[in-house]
């Protein structure tokens, strides 16, 4: 029997990777996305005409729309990725983050619970709600240590606070109402189809055009980088085989300082698209005023996911970043139209 999955936020960066993977794997997929600035249906062109894929433009905060989607599509699985996700934007405009990430998740949970309660016993047993979140809910690490699933929450930005709230709601709906949920928290993703305001695509595109490469502070902040297709594989595994009520951390085992990431991209660009007039692109690096409340270090302990479900990432940072740079060089048709929507200036130093 074909499995049916409703994916929220499936036109976003991680969501589109999940949708492409599930459609290719034979799932019946309904992609629900309200197409904010970061939602891009062009990221789904390769599967858009697949008979097992359909798209619904709707807001997860619209209870009536979510109810109709659940009642008509009748999914076995809901994978909830829809979220406002950019820290800089949350600093400048936190209201959208509260509305989508907190109120929207609450609305979706209520409708999923109503839907689940109306199923027969066999369908109830098969149904799952997978909530996808971020490691930023844990706050900031010092030079040592890793985030584990039992690490206390300590969010430091409006974005991470809104995601922490949504995590707590999902856990509460499991313990209070019995909604069959699984949860996951991931480290920083990168790869193809990444909206150009984020560090890696911003650096690639600016380096291509010889523009300044803005780096917050002195670039000492550390992130654990996870290739997006590795993450999508982990999410399918967690959604289908994870223990109910449990949370799983997903990390790439690739800690890098931001300045190291930018220098690596510069070196790859110099090799793939050398520019004699420009010289070494590392000279384009420009240190800018740091983001308010900028967490010093994130790093994931993904041991639970490996030990229980057998997942390990297939890409190293070196292999993944090479693939990513090459993809952007080969896919200007995807990112060129985004220039009109985003001026590729970092946002977080405003105010």
N, C-alpha and C positions, 0 to 999 in steps of 0.2 A: 504494500500500500504506500502510495506517495505521501511523504510527510509535508505538512503545510506550516510555514513560518511567516509571521508578521514581523517585519523589521521596521522599527521607528528610526528616523534619521538616516535612512539608507542612501540618501544622495550626498551625505557628508563624506569626509575623508575615510574614516575607519568603516563607517556604515556601508559605503559603496564597495569596499574591499570584501566585506562580509557578504553583501548581496551577490557580487560577481562569483564568489566562491560557492555559495549555496545553490545558485541557479545552475552553475556548471555541474554541481554534484547531483542534480536532479530534484531538488526540493521545489515544491510549489511556493513561490515567494510573492508576498504582497509588501511592497515598499511604501511606507507612509512617511511623508516628509512635507513640511510646510514651505520649503525652499526659501530659507533666509539667505543672506548674502553668501554664506559658505556652502549652501546646498547647490549642487551642480549636476544636472541630469546628463551632461556630457561625459561624466565619469562612468556612466552606465551604457554608453553607446554599444559596446561589444555584446551586451546581452539584452538590449532593449527590445529586440524582436523575438526573443525566445518565448515559446508557447507557455512555459511555466513561470513567466514573470509578468507582474502587473504593478502599476504605480497608482498611488492615491495621494493627491495633494491635500493635506489636512494637518491641523495643529493638534498635538497630543493634549493640549489644554481644552480642546473642544470635546466635551463629554459625549454629545450626541453623535459626532462624527466617529469617535472611537467606538461607541456602542454599535453603530451601523457596520463599521469595518469588521469588528469581531463577530457580529451576528451573521453577516453575509459570507465572510471568508472562512470562518470557523477554523482558526489555526490550532495546531497541536502545540505550538511553541510561539512565544512572544520574545523577541530579542530587542531590548530597549536601549538604543544608542542615542536617541535624539537629545541634544543638549546644546546650550550655548557653551562654548568651550575655550574661548581665548582669554587668558588672564588679563592682558592689557585692556581689552574691551570691558571686562568686568570692573576694572578700576574706574573707567570713565563713565560707565553706565550700568550699574549693578542691577537695576530693576528688571531688565530683560532676563537676567540670569535667575533671579528669584522666581519670576513668572514661569519660565520654561522648565528649569531644572527642579524646582520644588513643587510649585502648583501643578505644572504639567505632569510630573511623575505621580503626584497624588491622584490626579484625575484619571490617568491611565491605569493606576492600580485599582481604583474603584471599579472601573469598567471591566478590567480583567477579572476581578473577583466576582462581579455579577455574572460575567460570562461563564466562569469556571463553575460556579454554583449551579448553573442551569444545565450542565452537561450530565450525561449518564455516568454511571460508576466507572465504566471502562475508560471513557474519554477523560474523566476527572483524573484518573490515575496516570494517564499518558501526558497530561497537560503540564507545561512548564513556563515559567516567566523568568527570563534571564536579564538581570540588570547589569549594565556595563558602566564602570566608573573609572576613577583615576587614582594614582598613588598620591596625588597632591592633597588628598583628604588627611593624610598622616602628618602633614606639616613639613618641617625641615630636619634633616639629619646633620650631625656633626661629621667629622672626617671619617669616623668609623661607624660600623653597624649597617643593618639592612632593615627595610620595612617588611614586617611579617603580617599575616592576617590578623594577629592579636595585638598589633601595635595600636596604642590609643590614638584616637583622632585628634588632630590639632591643626585645623585648616587656618591659613593665614591670608588668603585673598577672598574677595567676594565670590569668585568662581569656585574655589575649592570648598568654601563654606556652603555654597548652594549644592554642590555634589555630595558633600557629607550629609546634608539634610536629606537628600534623596536616598542615599544609602540607608539611613536610619529608618526612613519610611518603609522601604522595601523589607527590611528585616522585621519591622513591626507587623507588617501585613502577613508575614509568614508565621510569626509567633502568636499573634492575636487571632487571625482569621483562618490560618491554615493554608493560605495561598501557596502553592508549590513553587518556590523561588530558588534560584541560584544567583550568586553575585560574583563579580570579578572586578579587580582594580589593576590597571595597567600602568606601565611606565611610559615615557615619551615615545610616541610613534613617529615614524618617518617613512617615506617611500613615494611611489607615484600617486598623482592626483591630490597632493597636499596643497591646501590653499596658501597662496604666496605671502601671507602675513607672518607665517611661522618661520623660525630661525633657518632651517635647512633650505626650503625652497626659496626664501628671500635671498639667502646668500648665493645660491646657484644663479638665480636670475640677475641679481645685481652684478655678480662677477662676470656674467656673460656680456653685460652691457658696459662694463667698466665703471660702474657706480660705486659709491662708498658702501662698505660692508659694516653696518652698525652692530656693535657688540656692547651689551650692558656692562657697566662697571669696568672691571679689568678682565672679564671673561672667565672668572674663576668658578662660577657656579657649575655644579656637576649634575648631569642627568644620565639615566640609564636608558639607552636607545634601543627601541624595539621595532624591527622591520614590520610594516603593516600587514603583509601577507602571513607572516608568522603569527601575528596577533589574531588574524581572522581564523586561522587554523585552530588556535587555542580556544577561541570563543565557540566555535562549532563543537569542539570536544567538551567544553565545560557545560554548554547548553544541553547537550544530549546525555552526558554521562556523569556530570558532577553530582555530588551528594546534595539533596535538598536542604535548604537552610544554610548551606556553607558558602563561604567566600574564598576565592582563589586569586592570588596575586600573579600577574603575568609580566615578566621582565625579560629583557634581551641579554642580560649578563654582559652589557657593554657600557660601562661607566666612562664618560668622557667629560672633560671640562669644555664649556662652550667655546673657548678660544681654540681648543684642539680640534673641535668639529669644524670650525670655520677655516682653520689652516689646512685641514685635510681636504676640504672641498676646493680650496684655492689650488692645491697641488694637483688634484685631479683635473680641474679646469685648465690649468697651464699645460698639462700633458695632452688633453683631448682637443682643446681649442686654443692653441697658443696664439698670443697677440704680441708681436714684437714691439709695437708702439706702446702698448700698455705695460709690458714687462711682467714681473712676478705679481700675481694678483694679491698676494699677502700685503702688499703695500696699500691696498684699498681699505684695509681694516681701520675702522674709526670707532673709538670707544665713546659711548654716550652715557648720559646720566642714568643711573641704575633705576630699575623698576621699583616702585614703593613696595615694601614687604617681600622682596625677592628672596625666595627660599634658597639656602646655600647648596643643598645637596639632596637628591632623591636617589635611592637605590633599592631594588626589589630583591627579596628572597623568594624565588619561584619554586622552592623545594617541594612544597605541598602539591603543586600542580604536576611536577615531574614524578613524585613518588606515588601519588594516587592515580593519576590519569595518564602518565607516560609522556607528557609533552616536553619537548625541548626545542628551542629556536633552531631553525636551519641556516639562518644567515648570521655571519659575524658582522660587526660594524663595517669592516673593510669591504666585504663583499656586498653588503646592503647599500652602502653609500655610493659605491661604484655604479651599481644598478640604478640607483636613484638619479645620480647626475646624468647618466646616459639617457634615462627616460625623459628628463626635462629637455635635454638637447634635441631629442627626437620627436617631441610632442608639443611644439610651439602652438599648434592649432588648438590645444586644450587650454594653455595658460594665457595666450595673447588676449582673448576676449576679457579676461579678468582684470586687465590693466585699467579698464574704464571704471571698475568697481572699487579698485584699491590702489592707492598711490605708492605702495611698497615702502612706506615710512613706518618705523616701529612706533607703537602708540603709547607705551607705558610711562613715558617721562612727562606726560602732559600735566598741567595743573600746578 
